Amino acid sequence: MGKFRRAISIIFLVPVFVPVLVIAMLSGIFYIIRLRKLGDLWLHFWIRIAIYWIWLTFGARVHVTGKENVPKDDKNLCIIANHQSMIDIPLIFYSGFWCGIIGKVELRKVPVLNALMYEFNCVFINRKSLKESLKAINQGSENIKKGIPMAIFPEGTRSHDYSIGEFKAGAFKMATKARATIIPVAIQNSRRLLEDPRGFGITDVYFKILPPIETRNMDEDEVRLIHEKVEEEIRSAYETLRRV
């Protein structure tokens, strides 16, 4: 039943989703003629349409909480979340974080999606190479310094059993090098939409934004242990979210 549900959802998704993404990328025209704000509005409008179509085709009812925890005047943000599904990236955008994503290098080969990721200042990471991983983290850190929020999944891969994996300390260097404000996020049930669907009912998906953590005034010990602190907070919040 799960595979059948997924196949039906994808059949209804692709005919609308791909053309909408292509239209969204026309924002590049506005950027070329130096109408940056108008280009951003165009891009965000069409991306939202694509995301709403994802929720409709996969039967998602998304609950975003904690928006009041996002600093209004701080642009040096690093969103850090647990990772369950490919759907997690649309979830981040849907929640209001128009940011770059640290994504696996394989996504560079996906037509349309790769171009869209470049539009959002996403950074591709090759986790099989330490040198390339460090290069990607540094690039993400530079983006944050320029006022471009970035998001990363510090587990390094999606969870296959709904548990949260160990957070890699290296992933946090993107935030600490930029002296960014970390926004921890707990995600629950997104795996039910694509990787592990059950039946044709509505799935409640939870995206909980936790209080921000400043890194700019941390001492060396705090920086060294920041991954443990964030992991603990996300795990604690995750356990409070209802699993379907």
TORKOL-4160 file (C-alpha; in steps of 0.2 Angstrom, whole numbers, padded with zeros to 4 digits, m for minus):
244
<pt num="1" X="0000" Y="0000" Z="0000"/>
<pt num="2" X="0014" Y="0012" Z="0004"/>
<pt num="3" X="0023" Y="0010" Z="m0013"/>
<pt num="4" X="0006" Y="0012" Z="m0022"/>
<pt num="5" X="0003" Y="0028" Z="m0012"/>
<pt num="6" X="0020" Y="0035" Z="m0016"/>
<pt num="7" X="0018" Y="0031" Z="m0034"/>
<pt num="8" X="0001" Y="0040" Z="m0036"/>
<pt num="9" X="0007" Y="0055" Z="m0026"/>
<pt num="10" X="0022" Y="0057" Z="m0038"/>
<pt num="11" X="0011" Y="0055" Z="m0054"/>
<pt num="12" X="0001" Y="0069" Z="m0048"/>
<pt num="13" X="0016" Y="0080" Z="m0042"/>
<pt num="14" X="0027" Y="0080" Z="m0057"/>
<pt num="15" X="0016" Y="0088" Z="m0070"/>
<pt num="16" X="0013" Y="0103" Z="m0059"/>
<pt num="17" X="0029" Y="0104" Z="m0049"/>
<pt num="18" X="0042" Y="0104" Z="m0062"/>
<pt num="19" X="0033" Y="0118" Z="m0073"/>
<pt num="20" X="0031" Y="0129" Z="m0057"/>
<pt num="21" X="0050" Y="0127" Z="m0053"/>
<pt num="22" X="0054" Y="0132" Z="m0071"/>
<pt num="23" X="0043" Y="0147" Z="m0069"/>
<pt num="24" X="0051" Y="0151" Z="m0052"/>
<pt num="25" X="0068" Y="0151" Z="m0060"/>
<pt num="26" X="0063" Y="0166" Z="m0071"/>
<pt num="27" X="0067" Y="0176" Z="m0056"/>
<pt num="28" X="0085" Y="0176" Z="m0064"/>
<pt num="29" X="0078" Y="0189" Z="m0077"/>
<pt num="30" X="0074" Y="0201" Z="m0063"/>
<pt num="31" X="0091" Y="0199" Z="m0055"/>
<pt num="32" X="0100" Y="0202" Z="m0071"/>
<pt num="33" X="0091" Y="0219" Z="m0073"/>
<pt num="34" X="0095" Y="0223" Z="m0055"/>
<pt num="35" X="0077" Y="0221" Z="m0048"/>
<pt num="36" X="0083" Y="0210" Z="m0034"/>
<pt num="37" X="0068" Y="0212" Z="m0022"/>
<pt num="38" X="0055" Y="0209" Z="m0036"/>
<pt num="39" X="0065" Y="0194" Z="m0041"/>
<pt num="40" X="0064" Y="0187" Z="m0023"/>
<pt num="41" X="0046" Y="0190" Z="m0022"/>
<pt num="42" X="0043" Y="0181" Z="m0039"/>
<pt num="43" X="0054" Y="0166" Z="m0033"/>
<pt num="44" X="0046" Y="0164" Z="m0016"/>
<pt num="45" X="0028" Y="0166" Z="m0023"/>
<pt num="46" X="0031" Y="0151" Z="m0036"/>
<pt num="47" X="0040" Y="0141" Z="m0023"/>
<pt num="48" X="0026" Y="0142" Z="m0011"/>
<pt num="49" X="0014" Y="0136" Z="m0024"/>
<pt num="50" X="0025" Y="0121" Z="m0028"/>
<pt num="51" X="0026" Y="0117" Z="m0009"/>
<pt num="52" X="0007" Y="0118" Z="m0007"/>
<pt num="53" X="0006" Y="0106" Z="m0021"/>
<pt num="54" X="0018" Y="0094" Z="m0012"/>
<pt num="55" X="0007" Y="0095" Z="0003"/>
<pt num="56" X="m0009" Y="0092" Z="m0007"/>
<pt num="57" X="m0002" Y="0077" Z="m0017"/>
<pt num="58" X="0006" Y="0069" Z="m0002"/>
<pt num="59" X="m0008" Y="0072" Z="0010"/>
<pt num="60" X="0002" Y="0083" Z="0022"/>
<pt num="61" X="m0005" Y="0094" Z="0036"/>
<pt num="62" X="0010" Y="0104" Z="0042"/>
<pt num="63" X="0011" Y="0112" Z="0059"/>
<pt num="64" X="0024" Y="0125" Z="0061"/>
<pt num="65" X="0027" Y="0131" Z="0079"/>
<pt num="66" X="0040" Y="0143" Z="0087"/>
<pt num="67" X="0041" Y="0156" Z="0074"/>
<pt num="68" X="0042" Y="0169" Z="0088"/>
<pt num="69" X="0059" Y="0162" Z="0092"/>
<pt num="70" X="0067" Y="0168" Z="0076"/>
<pt num="71" X="0076" Y="0185" Z="0079"/>
<pt num="72" X="0068" Y="0198" Z="0068"/>
<pt num="73" X="0084" Y="0209" Z="0065"/>
<pt num="74" X="0097" Y="0196" Z="0065"/>
<pt num="75" X="0102" Y="0190" Z="0047"/>
<pt num="76" X="0117" Y="0179" Z="0052"/>
<pt num="77" X="0107" Y="0164" Z="0055"/>
<pt num="78" X="0111" Y="0145" Z="0054"/>
<pt num="79" X="0096" Y="0133" Z="0054"/>
<pt num="80" X="0100" Y="0116" Z="0061"/>
<pt num="81" X="0088" Y="0102" Z="0060"/>
<pt num="82" X="0086" Y="0083" Z="0062"/>
<pt num="83" X="0084" Y="0075" Z="0045"/>
<pt num="84" X="0070" Y="0062" Z="0041"/>
<pt num="85" X="0065" Y="0065" Z="0022"/>
<pt num="86" X="0069" Y="0074" Z="0006"/>
<pt num="87" X="0053" Y="0083" Z="0011"/>
<pt num="88" X="0063" Y="0092" Z="0025"/>
<pt num="89" X="0070" Y="0105" Z="0013"/>
<pt num="90" X="0052" Y="0111" Z="0007"/>
<pt num="91" X="0047" Y="0111" Z="0025"/>
<pt num="92" X="0061" Y="0124" Z="0029"/>
<pt num="93" X="0056" Y="0135" Z="0015"/>
<pt num="94" X="0037" Y="0133" Z="0020"/>
<pt num="95" X="0041" Y="0138" Z="0038"/>
<pt num="96" X="0048" Y="0155" Z="0032"/>
<pt num="97" X="0067" Y="0152" Z="0031"/>
<pt num="98" X="0072" Y="0157" Z="0014"/>
<pt num="99" X="0089" Y="0151" Z="0015"/>
<pt num="100" X="0103" Y="0141" Z="0007"/>
<pt num="101" X="0104" Y="0123" Z="0011"/>
<pt num="102" X="0120" Y="0112" Z="0013"/>
<pt num="103" X="0114" Y="0097" Z="0002"/>
<pt num="104" X="0123" Y="0082" Z="m0004"/>
<pt num="105" X="0133" Y="0083" Z="m0020"/>
<pt num="106" X="0122" Y="0071" Z="m0029"/>
<pt num="107" X="0108" Y="0084" Z="m0030"/>
<pt num="108" X="0119" Y="0094" Z="m0042"/>
<pt num="109" X="0115" Y="0081" Z="m0056"/>
<pt num="110" X="0096" Y="0083" Z="m0054"/>
<pt num="111" X="0089" Y="0094" Z="m0068"/>
<pt num="112" X="0079" Y="0110" Z="m0063"/>
<pt num="113" X="0081" Y="0106" Z="m0044"/>
<pt num="114" X="0100" Y="0110" Z="m0046"/>
<pt num="115" X="0097" Y="0126" Z="m0054"/>
<pt num="116" X="0084" Y="0131" Z="m0041"/>
<pt num="117" X="0097" Y="0127" Z="m0027"/>
<pt num="118" X="0109" Y="0138" Z="m0035"/>
<pt num="119" X="0096" Y="0152" Z="m0035"/>
<pt num="120" X="0095" Y="0150" Z="m0016"/>
<pt num="121" X="0114" Y="0150" Z="m0013"/>
<pt num="122" X="0114" Y="0132" Z="m0008"/>
<pt num="123" X="0130" Y="0123" Z="m0006"/>
<pt num="124" X="0134" Y="0105" Z="m0012"/>
<pt num="125" X="0144" Y="0094" Z="0000"/>
<pt num="126" X="0154" Y="0078" Z="m0004"/>
<pt num="127" X="0154" Y="0069" Z="0013"/>
<pt num="128" X="0166" Y="0056" Z="0006"/>
<pt num="129" X="0180" Y="0069" Z="0005"/>
<pt num="130" X="0185" Y="0078" Z="0020"/>
<pt num="131" X="0194" Y="0092" Z="0010"/>
<pt num="132" X="0178" Y="0095" Z="0000"/>
<pt num="133" X="0167" Y="0094" Z="0015"/>
<pt num="134" X="0177" Y="0107" Z="0024"/>
<pt num="135" X="0177" Y="0118" Z="0008"/>
<pt num="136" X="0158" Y="0117" Z="0008"/>
<pt num="137" X="0156" Y="0121" Z="0026"/>
<pt num="138" X="0168" Y="0136" Z="0024"/>
<pt num="139" X="0158" Y="0142" Z="0009"/>
<pt num="140" X="0142" Y="0141" Z="0019"/>
<pt num="141" X="0150" Y="0151" Z="0033"/>
<pt num="142" X="0155" Y="0165" Z="0021"/>
<pt num="143" X="0137" Y="0165" Z="0015"/>
<pt num="144" X="0131" Y="0168" Z="0033"/>
<pt num="145" X="0143" Y="0182" Z="0035"/>
<pt num="146" X="0136" Y="0190" Z="0020"/>
<pt num="147" X="0118" Y="0190" Z="0028"/>
<pt num="148" X="0112" Y="0174" Z="0018"/>
<pt num="149" X="0105" Y="0162" Z="0031"/>
<pt num="150" X="0110" Y="0144" Z="0029"/>
<pt num="151" X="0103" Y="0127" Z="0035"/>
<pt num="152" X="0111" Y="0111" Z="0038"/>
<pt num="153" X="0107" Y="0093" Z="0044"/>
<pt num="154" X="0121" Y="0088" Z="0056"/>
<pt num="155" X="0117" Y="0070" Z="0056"/>
<pt num="156" X="0124" Y="0069" Z="0038"/>
<pt num="157" X="0110" Y="0058" Z="0031"/>
<pt num="158" X="0091" Y="0054" Z="0033"/>
<pt num="159" X="0085" Y="0044" Z="0047"/>
<pt num="160" X="0078" Y="0027" Z="0042"/>
<pt num="161" X="0069" Y="0022" Z="0058"/>
<pt num="162" X="0063" Y="0039" Z="0065"/>
<pt num="163" X="0077" Y="0040" Z="0078"/>
<pt num="164" X="0089" Y="0055" Z="0078"/>
<pt num="165" X="0107" Y="0050" Z="0073"/>
<pt num="166" X="0123" Y="0058" Z="0081"/>
<pt num="167" X="0126" Y="0076" Z="0077"/>
<pt num="168" X="0143" Y="0078" Z="0068"/>
<pt num="169" X="0153" Y="0092" Z="0077"/>
<pt num="170" X="0160" Y="0098" Z="0060"/>
<pt num="171" X="0143" Y="0103" Z="0054"/>
<pt num="172" X="0143" Y="0117" Z="0067"/>
<pt num="173" X="0159" Y="0125" Z="0061"/>
<pt num="174" X="0148" Y="0134" Z="0048"/>
<pt num="175" X="0139" Y="0143" Z="0062"/>
<pt num="176" X="0153" Y="0145" Z="0074"/>
<pt num="177" X="0165" Y="0152" Z="0061"/>
<pt num="178" X="0152" Y="0165" Z="0056"/>
<pt num="179" X="0148" Y="0169" Z="0074"/>
<pt num="180" X="0130" Y="0165" Z="0069"/>
<pt num="181" X="0114" Y="0163" Z="0078"/>
<pt num="182" X="0109" Y="0145" Z="0078"/>
<pt num="183" X="0090" Y="0141" Z="0076"/>
<pt num="184" X="0088" Y="0123" Z="0081"/>
<pt num="185" X="0073" Y="0114" Z="0073"/>
<pt num="186" X="0064" Y="0097" Z="0077"/>
<pt num="187" X="0055" Y="0089" Z="0063"/>
<pt num="188" X="0043" Y="0074" Z="0065"/>
<pt num="189" X="0034" Y="0063" Z="0053"/>
<pt num="190" X="0040" Y="0070" Z="0036"/>
<pt num="191" X="0047" Y="0053" Z="0032"/>
<pt num="192" X="0029" Y="0047" Z="0032"/>
<pt num="193" X="0025" Y="0057" Z="0016"/>
<pt num="194" X="0038" Y="0050" Z="0004"/>
<pt num="195" X="0050" Y="0037" Z="0011"/>
<pt num="196" X="0038" Y="0028" Z="0022"/>
<pt num="197" X="0019" Y="0032" Z="0017"/>
<pt num="198" X="0005" Y="0022" Z="0025"/>
<pt num="199" X="m0012" Y="0022" Z="0017"/>
<pt num="200" X="m0021" Y="0037" Z="0009"/>
<pt num="201" X="m0025" Y="0047" Z="0025"/>
<pt num="202" X="m0019" Y="0064" Z="0030"/>
<pt num="203" X="m0002" Y="0064" Z="0039"/>
<pt num="204" X="0002" Y="0077" Z="0052"/>
<pt num="205" X="0020" Y="0084" Z="0050"/>
<pt num="206" X="0028" Y="0094" Z="0064"/>
<pt num="207" X="0041" Y="0108" Z="0062"/>
<pt num="208" X="0046" Y="0115" Z="0079"/>
<pt num="209" X="0057" Y="0130" Z="0080"/>
<pt num="210" X="0067" Y="0131" Z="0096"/>
<pt num="211" X="0074" Y="0146" Z="0105"/>
<pt num="212" X="0090" Y="0153" Z="0096"/>
<pt num="213" X="0107" Y="0150" Z="0103"/>
<pt num="214" X="0120" Y="0164" Z="0101"/>
<pt num="215" X="0138" Y="0159" Z="0096"/>
<pt num="216" X="0146" Y="0176" Z="0094"/>
<pt num="217" X="0151" Y="0177" Z="0113"/>
<pt num="218" X="0155" Y="0159" Z="0116"/>
<pt num="219" X="0171" Y="0154" Z="0124"/>
<pt num="220" X="0182" Y="0139" Z="0117"/>
<pt num="221" X="0174" Y="0126" Z="0128"/>
<pt num="222" X="0156" Y="0131" Z="0123"/>
<pt num="223" X="0161" Y="0131" Z="0105"/>
<pt num="224" X="0168" Y="0114" Z="0107"/>
<pt num="225" X="0152" Y="0107" Z="0115"/>
<pt num="226" X="0139" Y="0116" Z="0105"/>
<pt num="227" X="0135" Y="0101" Z="0094"/>
<pt num="228" X="0130" Y="0092" Z="0110"/>
<pt num="229" X="0120" Y="0106" Z="0117"/>
<pt num="230" X="0110" Y="0108" Z="0101"/>
<pt num="231" X="0108" Y="0089" Z="0099"/>
<pt num="232" X="0101" Y="0088" Z="0116"/>
<pt num="233" X="0088" Y="0102" Z="0114"/>
<pt num="234" X="0082" Y="0095" Z="0097"/>
<pt num="235" X="0081" Y="0077" Z="0104"/>
<pt num="236" X="0071" Y="0084" Z="0119"/>
<pt num="237" X="0059" Y="0093" Z="0108"/>
<pt num="238" X="0057" Y="0079" Z="0096"/>
<pt num="239" X="0051" Y="0068" Z="0109"/>
<pt num="240" X="0036" Y="0080" Z="0113"/>
<pt num="241" X="0030" Y="0079" Z="0095"/>
<pt num="242" X="0017" Y="0067" Z="0090"/>
<pt num="243" X="0022" Y="0053" Z="0079"/>
<pt num="244" X="0010" Y="0045" Z="0067"/>
